[in-house]
Every structure is written in structure tokens, then in C-alpha cells.
């Protein structure tokens, strides 16, 4: 019995250790991802600031390279943030995100080419490459801007449709609340007449009457009997006297 208790305690202790190790790994991983994101954002901010400074300081091909790279990075980042922010509310943007992912491949390639050419010592060769680099940058940023604007217009259209539907419902409800100004209020409800009583067995059907309706003959002479008594018959001398029925 004591060995079983010791085994159970040891098993629980091992489970607690395993759970603590798992939680620790998860927390460390989340912290590492947060640090990586912070470092990446800081690096991007420093690089963007450096590119902006180069556009004002450097002249010629080097300054134009900085402008192209800054334009490319700004357009791609803005489109990425806009799509990711709205995809949770609009599932149809998933296809747009897939297209943007394919476009990002060309964007990263162009960004790498522009970054590598920043250290190009041959300025003449760099000037020859600028038209193609400018064309690629315009094509990629135009596609990214188109996706971003379409997503923004779609969000505004959905919001406008919802607002119009809500306004229509409010107008209908307001009209229903004001119905007393156009429709007269109904009068007191009248009680419909009752059905006639069923005829009593042995009584002619003609005696079936509606409640509250005077019967025939009773309205004209309410106190008069149904049959008047017969007048006594006159007696004549030639008539025999009526014999009683008991006489044989």
C-alpha cells in the first residue's frame, strides 16, 4: 500500500514537472517572437529613416535608388497591413492576400536588387539600370496600391450598405410609431348576437327564437291566452236531454 502511494505521488510530481516545462517553453517562445517582432520593426524603422535621409542628401542615381526603395517598401507594407486588418471581417479578402503573397515575392527580389546596387561603384552602369528598376518598381507598387484601394473601397461600400439598411429600418419603425396620426382609432368592439337556442324535444321548430326577439303573437298581445273559451251552446226544445255517460 505504501509503495502504491509513493508511485502515485511520484507520477503526479513528474506530470507537474512536464506541465511546467511545457508552459515555460510556450512562454519563452511567445516572448522570443515578441522580441523578434520588436527588433524587426525597429530595424525597419531605422532603415526607412536612413532611406529618407538619403533621398535628401544623395544626388543622382544613388538618391533615386533610395527613392525607389522607399516607395516600394511603403506601398507593400501599407497594402499588407490593410489586407491583414480586414481579412478577419471579410473572408473574400483571402484571395487578395494570396495574390499579394505572390506579388511580395517580386517585391522582395526588387528590394534586394535595389539594396545591392546602393554600393555599386560604377555610376554609369547604375544609370543604365535605373530605367528597368524604375519600371519594375512602378509595376509592383501599382498592383499593391490597386489591391489596397479595392479592399478599402469594399469596406466602405459594405459600411454604406449596412448604414442604408439600418436607416431604412429606422424609417419604417418611426412610421409605425406615428401610425395614430394617419389612422383613426377603432371604436369599442360590438358583441355579436348569440345563436338561437336549440329546439326542445316535443316543441315545434317554429318556437325556436333568437334571444331577445319577441315571439309571434306575444308582442301584440302579451297577456292574451292562446285560445279563447267557447261560448255555451243554445238549447232547443226538440233536443233530448243529454244522458250521463254512466247510464247504460
matplotlib code that plots the C-alpha trace (Angstrom):
import matplotlib.pyplot as plt

x = [0.0, 2.8, 4.6, 1.4, 1.1, 4.7, 4.3, 1.2, 3.0, 6.0, 3.7, 1.9, 5.3, 6.5, 3.3, 3.7, 7.3, 6.3, 3.4, 5.8, 8.3, 5.7, 4.3, 7.9, 8.6, 5.4, 6.1, 9.7, 8.6, 6.0, 8.5, 11.0, 8.5, 7.6, 11.2, 11.8, 8.8, 10.1, 13.6, 12.3, 10.0, 12.9, 15.2, 12.6, 12.1, 15.8, 16.2, 13.2, 14.6, 18.0, 16.4, 14.5, 17.7, 19.5, 16.8, 17.6, 21.4, 22.5, 22.1, 21.9, 21.4, 22.1, 19.4, 16.9, 17.7, 16.8, 13.6, 12.6, 13.3, 11.4, 8.4, 8.4, 8.6, 6.0, 3.5, 4.0, 3.8, 0.6, -1.1, -0.1, -1.4, -4.7, -5.4, -4.5, -6.6, -9.8, -9.5, -11.0, -14.2, -14.3, -13.4, -13.4, -10.1, -8.3, -7.8, -6.5, -4.0, -2.9, -2.3, -0.4, 1.8, 2.7, 3.4, 5.5, 8.0, 8.7, 8.8, 11.4, 13.5, 13.4, 14.2, 17.2, 18.4, 18.0, 19.8, 22.7, 23.0, 23.4, 27.0, 27.6, 30.8, 30.1, 27.7, 27.4, 26.3, 23.9, 22.4, 21.8, 20.0, 17.7, 15.0, 14.4, 14.4, 12.0, 9.6, 9.6, 9.0, 6.1, 4.5, 4.8, 3.6, 0.7, -0.5, -0.1, -1.9, -4.7, -5.3, -5.2, -7.6, -10.0, -10.0, -10.7, -13.5, -15.1, -15.0, -16.6, -19.2, -20.2, -20.4, -22.6, -24.9, -25.2, -25.9, -28.6, -30.3, -30.3, -31.7, -34.5, -35.4, -35.4, -37.7, -40.1, -40.1, -40.6, -43.6, -45.1, -44.7, -46.6, -49.5, -52.0, -51.7, -53.0, -55.3, -58.4, -58.5, -61.0, -64.3, -65.4, -65.9, -69.5, -70.7, -72.1, -75.6, -75.9, -77.0, -80.7, -81.3, -81.8, -85.5, -86.8, -88.0, -91.7, -92.0, -92.4, -89.4, -91.3, -90.9, -87.1, -86.4, -83.4, -82.6, -84.1, -86.6, -90.3, -92.3, -95.1, -98.3, -96.7, -95.6, -99.1, -101.0, -98.6, -101.5, -103.9, -104.3, -103.6, -107.2, -110.4, -113.0, -116.0, -119.4, -122.2, -124.3, -128.0, -130.6, -133.7, -137.0, -136.6, -133.2, -133.1, -131.5, -128.0, -127.8, -124.9, -122.1, -122.6, -126.2, -126.5]
y = [0.0, 2.4, 1.7, 2.5, 5.8, 6.6, 5.7, 7.9, 10.9, 10.4, 10.3, 13.5, 15.2, 14.1, 15.4, 18.7, 18.9, 18.2, 20.7, 23.3, 22.7, 22.9, 26.2, 27.5, 26.6, 28.3, 31.5, 31.7, 31.1, 33.8, 36.2, 35.4, 36.0, 39.3, 40.3, 39.3, 41.4, 44.4, 44.1, 43.7, 46.8, 48.8, 47.6, 48.6, 52.0, 52.7, 51.6, 53.7, 56.7, 56.1, 55.9, 59.1, 60.8, 59.5, 60.9, 64.4, 64.0, 61.9, 63.1, 61.4, 57.6, 56.8, 59.2, 57.8, 54.3, 55.3, 56.9, 53.7, 51.5, 53.7, 53.9, 50.1, 49.3, 51.9, 50.6, 46.9, 47.4, 49.6, 47.0, 44.1, 45.9, 46.8, 43.3, 41.6, 44.1, 43.4, 39.7, 38.7, 40.7, 39.9, 36.3, 37.3, 39.1, 35.7, 35.5, 39.1, 38.0, 35.1, 37.4, 39.8, 37.0, 36.2, 39.9, 40.1, 37.6, 40.0, 42.9, 41.3, 40.5, 44.1, 45.3, 43.1, 44.3, 48.0, 47.4, 45.6, 48.4, 51.0, 50.0, 49.9, 52.0, 52.3, 55.2, 54.8, 51.2, 52.2, 54.9, 52.2, 50.0, 52.7, 52.7, 49.0, 49.4, 52.3, 50.3, 47.3, 49.5, 51.2, 47.9, 46.3, 49.4, 49.9, 46.4, 46.7, 50.1, 48.6, 45.8, 48.2, 50.7, 47.9, 46.5, 50.0, 50.7, 47.4, 48.0, 51.5, 50.0, 47.4, 50.0, 52.2, 49.3, 48.5, 52.1, 52.4, 49.2, 50.5, 53.9, 52.1, 50.0, 53.1, 54.9, 52.0, 51.8, 55.6, 55.4, 52.6, 54.6, 57.5, 55.5, 57.2, 60.5, 58.9, 56.1, 56.7, 54.7, 51.8, 52.2, 49.8, 46.3, 45.3, 41.9, 39.8, 38.3, 34.9, 31.9, 30.7, 28.1, 24.6, 23.4, 21.5, 17.9, 17.9, 21.5, 22.6, 24.1, 27.2, 28.1, 28.4, 32.1, 34.4, 35.6, 39.0, 38.6, 38.7, 35.6, 35.8, 36.9, 37.8, 41.2, 42.3, 40.9, 39.8, 39.0, 37.3, 33.5, 31.3, 30.0, 31.9, 29.9, 28.6, 30.2, 27.9, 26.2, 27.2, 24.5, 23.8, 22.1, 19.2, 18.2, 15.3, 15.7, 14.5, 11.3, 10.8, 8.6, 6.2, 5.4, 2.3]
z = [0.0, 0.9, -2.4, -4.4, -2.7, -3.3, -7.0, -7.4, -5.7, -8.0, -11.1, -10.1, -9.4, -12.9, -14.5, -12.8, -14.0, -17.6, -17.4, -16.0, -18.8, -21.5, -20.1, -19.8, -23.4, -24.6, -22.6, -23.8, -27.4, -27.2, -25.6, -28.3, -31.0, -29.4, -29.2, -32.8, -33.9, -31.9, -33.3, -36.9, -36.5, -35.1, -37.9, -40.5, -38.9, -38.9, -42.5, -43.6, -41.8, -43.5, -46.9, -46.3, -45.3, -48.5, -50.7, -49.5, -49.1, -52.0, -55.6, -58.9, -59.3, -55.6, -54.4, -57.0, -55.8, -52.2, -53.5, -55.4, -52.5, -50.0, -52.4, -52.8, -49.1, -48.1, -50.7, -49.9, -46.1, -46.3, -48.5, -46.2, -43.1, -44.8, -46.0, -42.8, -40.8, -42.8, -43.7, -40.3, -41.1, -44.9, -45.9, -49.6, -49.0, -48.6, -52.3, -52.3, -49.6, -51.8, -54.8, -52.5, -51.3, -54.9, -55.6, -52.5, -54.0, -56.8, -54.4, -52.2, -55.2, -56.4, -52.9, -52.7, -56.1, -55.1, -51.8, -53.5, -56.1, -53.3, -53.0, -56.8, -57.5, -61.3, -61.5, -65.3, -65.1, -62.3, -64.6, -67.3, -64.9, -63.5, -66.2, -65.7, -61.9, -62.2, -64.4, -62.1, -59.1, -60.7, -61.8, -58.4, -56.4, -58.8, -58.2, -54.5, -54.4, -56.5, -54.0, -51.1, -52.6, -53.7, -50.2, -48.7, -51.2, -50.5, -46.7, -47.3, -49.6, -47.1, -44.3, -46.6, -47.4, -43.7, -42.9, -45.6, -44.4, -40.9, -41.9, -43.8, -40.8, -38.6, -41.0, -41.1, -37.3, -37.0, -39.3, -37.3, -34.1, -35.7, -37.1, -34.9, -36.9, -40.1, -39.0, -36.7, -33.5, -33.7, -31.7, -29.0, -30.1, -30.5, -29.1, -31.9, -31.4, -29.8, -31.8, -31.3, -28.7, -29.9, -30.1, -27.1, -27.8, -28.3, -29.2, -32.8, -34.6, -35.2, -31.5, -31.9, -31.4, -31.1, -27.7, -27.0, -30.0, -29.1, -30.2, -32.7, -31.2, -27.9, -28.9, -30.0, -27.0, -24.3, -21.8, -24.2, -23.9, -26.9, -27.2, -26.0, -24.1, -26.2, -25.7, -24.3, -26.9, -27.1, -26.2, -28.2, -27.2, -29.7, -28.4, -26.0, -22.7, -22.6, -20.7, -18.4, -19.6, -16.8, -17.8, -19.9]

ax = plt.figure().add_subplot(projection="3d")
ax.plot(x, y, z, "-o")
ax.set_aspect("equal")
plt.show()
